[in-house]
Amino acid sequence: MKKISGLTIIFLLTICLSCGISQAITLGDNITIWDGMGVANEDNEAEPGCVQSQSWDLEGFFMNGHTLTMVGGYDFVNGVDGVMSGDLFIDIDGDAKYGSNNNNGGYGNSIITNTFGYDYVLDIDFGNKTYDVFKLTAATNTESIYYNINQESNPWRYHSDGIEVAGYQNISFADSYWSNLTGDDVADLSSWKSNDSHYAAAFDLSFLGHTSFTSHFTMECGNDDLMGRGFVAPEPSTILLMCAGLFGLVG
């Protein structure tokens, strides 16, 4: 067996020890993509013809390992003017129909048998800061956004007939929700005029395994549509196992 040099072990242990848990918000890489409507930069932009302000702005998706964080000037917990947050939809096979969706016409949050190409949903209870994960099927019902002029923002919320993902029910994100953040806290995302208030919520996507994905979030009226494209990295437990083996070598 080849010997591992002392310097190599020290270097690897330094990497492992640097993987400690921080209490501060850690965003990771910005994975936001254009939703095909309005201008290409989603930060400091709401959908065409909609209210343009910080309180309606969905600003970015960020990925750190297996943790997806969404940031907005929009208050995810309390909503704005009675318009509440939707759910987080995930596509893993590349057929999500963002930018050109149809809500069957008319106004209202219609219940429709249509997943718009998404494969999973995090059914989020922002009031209690918990969520359930469901796998979507051809029989799954979702809810469309209220205004048909914002049809590209579909879907808004999960409704029924998905399949529960074992081990990912009633998951708390109370420790990974932040309010009253400044632009400095969220990778210098832009603010509208003097309003520099931002909100962030982080979710565990390790149920997907190691795969690429497209993420989608909007609010009840579809005033802004947030899209992201990223990759789920190995879980920290895998790294910790490697580190434990290195500690054994040191011993």
Secondary structure, 3 states (H helix, E strand, C coil): CCCCCHHHHHHHHHHHHCCCCCCCCCCCEECEECCCCCCCCCCCCCCCCCCCCHHHCEEEEEEECCEEEEEECCCCCCCECCECECCEEEECCCCCCCCCCCCCCCCCCCEECCCCCCCEEEEEECCCCEEEEEECCCCCEEECCCCHHHHHHCCCEEEECCEECCCCCCEECHHHEEEEECHHHHCCCCCECCECCEEEEEEECHHHCCCEEEEEEEECCCCCEEEEEEECCCCHHHHHHHHHHHHHHHC
